Amino acid sequence: MEELLSILREIHPDVDFETCNTLIDDQILDSIDIVTLVAEISDAFDVEVPPEALVPENFNSAKALWEMIQQLDEA
């Protein structure tokens, strides 16, 4: 999880990713951020993020992202 938080902080250092759960709803993350995140997650965690996983619920918080990564890692 710490590596994910580090990736997120590189994209938006001004956001408290540990408490924010409206990253998409409040438009903190935009489409460019999502593309960057998917690439960084793929590299850092050696998982493939399929198109069907690109839904707002998976990107609205660091916790949701971490859960998605764990599910993809188990697949």
MIGUVO-245103 format. One record per residue: residue number from 1; residue in one letter; x, y, z of N, C-alpha, C in turn. Coordinates in Angstrom, 1 decimal, decimal comma. Layout:
residues N
(node NUM; A; (X; Y; Z); (X; Y; Z); (X; Y; Z)) ...
This chain:
residues 75
(node 1; M; (0,8; -1,2; 0,0); (0,0; 0,0; 0,0); (0,9; 1,3; 0,0)) (node 2; E; (2,0; 1,2; 0,7); (2,9; 2,4; 0,8); (3,4; 2,8; -0,6)) (node 3; E; (3,7; 1,7; -1,4); (4,2; 2,0; -2,8); (3,1; 2,7; -3,6)) (node 4; L; (1,9; 2,2; -3,4); (0,7; 2,9; -4,2); (0,6; 4,3; -3,7)) (node 5; L; (0,7; 4,6; -2,4); (0,5; 5,9; -1,9); (1,6; 6,8; -2,5)) (node 6; S; (2,8; 6,3; -2,6); (4,0; 7,0; -3,2); (3,7; 7,4; -4,6)) (node 7; I; (3,1; 6,4; -5,4); (2,8; 6,7; -6,8); (1,7; 7,8; -6,9)) (node 8; L; (0,7; 7,7; -6,0); (-0,3; 8,7; -6,0); (0,2; 10,1; -5,6)) (node 9; R; (1,1; 10,1; -4,7); (1,7; 11,4; -4,2); (2,5; 12,0; -5,3)) (node 10; E; (3,1; 11,2; -6,2); (3,9; 11,8; -7,3); (3,0; 12,5; -8,3)) (node 11; I; (1,8; 12,0; -8,4); (0,8; 12,6; -9,4); (0,2; 13,8; -8,8)) (node 12; H; (-0,2; 13,8; -7,5); (-0,8; 14,9; -6,8); (-0,3; 15,0; -5,4)) (node 13; P; (0,8; 15,7; -5,2); (1,4; 15,8; -3,9); (0,5; 16,5; -2,9)) (node 14; D; (-0,4; 17,3; -3,4); (-1,2; 18,1; -2,5); (-2,5; 17,4; -1,9)) (node 15; V; (-2,7; 16,1; -2,3); (-3,9; 15,4; -1,9); (-3,5; 14,4; -0,7)) (node 16; D; (-4,4; 14,3; 0,3); (-4,3; 13,4; 1,3); (-5,0; 12,1; 0,9)) (node 17; F; (-4,2; 11,2; 0,2); (-4,8; 10,0; -0,3); (-5,2; 9,0; 0,7)) (node 18; E; (-4,7; 9,1; 1,9); (-5,0; 8,2; 3,0); (-6,5; 8,4; 3,5)) (node 19; T; (-7,0; 9,6; 3,3); (-8,4; 9,8; 3,8); (-9,4; 10,2; 2,7)) (node 20; C; (-8,9; 10,6; 1,5); (-9,8; 11,0; 0,5); (-10,4; 9,8; -0,2)) (node 21; N; (-11,7; 9,8; -0,3); (-12,4; 8,7; -1,0); (-13,4; 9,2; -2,1)) (node 22; T; (-13,0; 10,4; -2,7); (-13,8; 11,0; -3,7); (-12,8; 11,5; -4,9)) (node 23; L; (-11,8; 10,7; -5,1); (-10,8; 11,1; -6,1); (-11,4; 11,3; -7,5)) (node 24; I; (-12,4; 10,5; -7,9); (-13,0; 10,6; -9,2); (-14,2; 11,6; -9,0)) (node 25; D; (-15,0; 11,3; -8,0); (-16,3; 12,1; -7,8); (-16,0; 13,6; -7,8)) (node 26; D; (-14,9; 14,0; -7,1); (-14,5; 15,4; -7,0); (-13,5; 15,9; -8,1)) (node 27; Q; (-13,3; 15,0; -9,1); (-12,4; 15,3; -10,2); (-11,0; 15,7; -9,8)) (node 28; I; (-10,5; 15,0; -8,8); (-9,1; 15,2; -8,4); (-8,2; 14,5; -9,3)) (node 29; L; (-8,6; 13,3; -9,7); (-7,9; 12,5; -10,8); (-8,7; 12,7; -12,1)) (node 30; D; (-7,9; 13,1; -13,1); (-8,5; 13,2; -14,5); (-8,1; 12,0; -15,3)) (node 31; S; (-8,5; 12,0; -16,6); (-8,2; 10,9; -17,5); (-6,7; 10,7; -17,7)) (node 32; I; (-5,9; 11,8; -17,7); (-4,5; 11,6; -17,9); (-3,9; 11,0; -16,6)) (node 33; D; (-4,4; 11,4; -15,5); (-3,9; 10,8; -14,2); (-4,2; 9,3; -14,2)) (node 34; I; (-5,4; 8,9; -14,7); (-5,8; 7,5; -14,7); (-4,8; 6,7; -15,6)) (node 35; V; (-4,6; 7,2; -16,7); (-3,6; 6,5; -17,7); (-2,3; 6,4; -17,0)) (node 36; T; (-1,8; 7,4; -16,4); (-0,5; 7,4; -15,7); (-0,5; 6,4; -14,6)) (node 37; L; (-1,6; 6,4; -13,8); (-1,8; 5,4; -12,7); (-1,8; 4,0; -13,2)) (node 38; V; (-2,5; 3,7; -14,2); (-2,6; 2,4; -14,7); (-1,2; 1,9; -15,2)) (node 39; A; (-0,4; 2,8; -15,8); (0,9; 2,4; -16,3); (1,8; 2,2; -15,0)) (node 40; E; (1,8; 3,1; -14,1); (2,6; 2,9; -12,9); (2,2; 1,7; -12,1)) (node 41; I; (0,9; 1,4; -11,9); (0,5; 0,2; -11,2); (1,0; -1,0; -11,9)) (node 42; S; (0,8; -1,1; -13,2); (1,3; -2,2; -14,0); (2,8; -2,5; -13,8)) (node 43; D; (3,6; -1,4; -13,8); (5,0; -1,6; -13,6); (5,4; -2,0; -12,2)) (node 44; A; (4,8; -1,3; -11,2); (5,2; -1,5; -9,8); (4,7; -2,8; -9,2)) (node 45; F; (3,5; -3,2; -9,7); (2,9; -4,4; -9,0); (2,8; -5,6; -10,0)) (node 46; D; (3,3; -5,4; -11,2); (3,3; -6,5; -12,2); (1,9; -7,1; -12,4)) (node 47; V; (1,0; -6,2; -12,6); (-0,4; -6,7; -12,9); (-0,9; -6,0; -14,2)) (node 48; E; (-1,8; -6,6; -14,8); (-2,4; -6,0; -16,0); (-3,8; -5,5; -15,6)) (node 49; V; (-4,0; -4,2; -15,8); (-5,3; -3,6; -15,5); (-6,2; -3,7; -16,7)) (node 50; P; (-7,2; -4,6; -16,7); (-8,0; -4,7; -17,9); (-9,0; -3,6; -18,1)) (node 51; P; (-9,5; -3,4; -19,3); (-10,5; -2,3; -19,5); (-11,7; -2,3; -18,6)) (node 52; E; (-12,2; -3,5; -18,3); (-13,4; -3,6; -17,4); (-13,1; -3,2; -16,0)) (node 53; A; (-11,8; -3,0; -15,6); (-11,5; -2,5; -14,3); (-11,4; -1,0; -14,2)) (node 54; L; (-11,5; -0,4; -15,4); (-11,4; 1,1; -15,4); (-12,7; 1,7; -15,2)) (node 55; V; (-13,2; 1,5; -13,9); (-14,5; 2,1; -13,5); (-14,2; 3,1; -12,3)) (node 56; P; (-15,0; 4,1; -12,2); (-14,8; 5,1; -11,1); (-14,6; 4,4; -9,7)) (node 57; E; (-15,4; 3,4; -9,4); (-15,3; 2,8; -8,1); (-13,9; 2,3; -7,7)) (node 58; N; (-13,2; 1,9; -8,7); (-11,8; 1,4; -8,5); (-10,8; 2,5; -8,3)) (node 59; F; (-11,1; 3,7; -8,6); (-10,2; 4,8; -8,6); (-10,6; 5,9; -7,7)) (node 60; N; (-11,6; 5,7; -6,9); (-12,1; 6,8; -6,1); (-11,3; 7,0; -4,8)) (node 61; S; (-10,6; 6,0; -4,4); (-9,7; 6,1; -3,2); (-8,5; 5,2; -3,3)) (node 62; A; (-7,5; 5,5; -2,5); (-6,3; 4,6; -2,5); (-6,7; 3,2; -2,0)) (node 63; K; (-7,7; 3,1; -1,1); (-8,1; 1,8; -0,6); (-8,7; 1,0; -1,7)) (node 64; A; (-9,6; 1,7; -2,5); (-10,2; 1,0; -3,7); (-9,2; 0,5; -4,7)) (node 65; L; (-8,2; 1,4; -4,9); (-7,1; 1,0; -5,9); (-6,3; -0,2; -5,3)) (node 66; W; (-6,0; -0,1; -4,1); (-5,3; -1,2; -3,4); (-6,0; -2,5; -3,5)) (node 67; E; (-7,4; -2,5; -3,3); (-8,2; -3,7; -3,4); (-8,2; -4,2; -4,8)) (node 68; M; (-8,3; -3,3; -5,8); (-8,2; -3,7; -7,2); (-6,9; -4,4; -7,5)) (node 69; I; (-5,8; -3,8; -7,1); (-4,5; -4,4; -7,3); (-4,4; -5,8; -6,7)) (node 70; Q; (-4,9; -5,9; -5,5); (-4,8; -7,2; -4,9); (-5,6; -8,3; -5,6)) (node 71; Q; (-6,8; -7,9; -6,1); (-7,6; -8,8; -6,9); (-6,9; -9,2; -8,2)) (node 72; L; (-6,3; -8,2; -8,9); (-5,6; -8,5; -10,1); (-4,4; -9,4; -9,9)) (node 73; D; (-3,8; -9,2; -8,7); (-2,6; -10,0; -8,4); (-3,0; -11,5; -8,2)) (node 74; E; (-4,2; -11,7; -7,7); (-4,6; -13,1; -7,4); (-5,1; -13,7; -8,7)) (node 75; A; (-5,5; -13,0; -9,7); (-6,1; -13,6; -10,9); (-5,0; -14,3; -11,7)) 
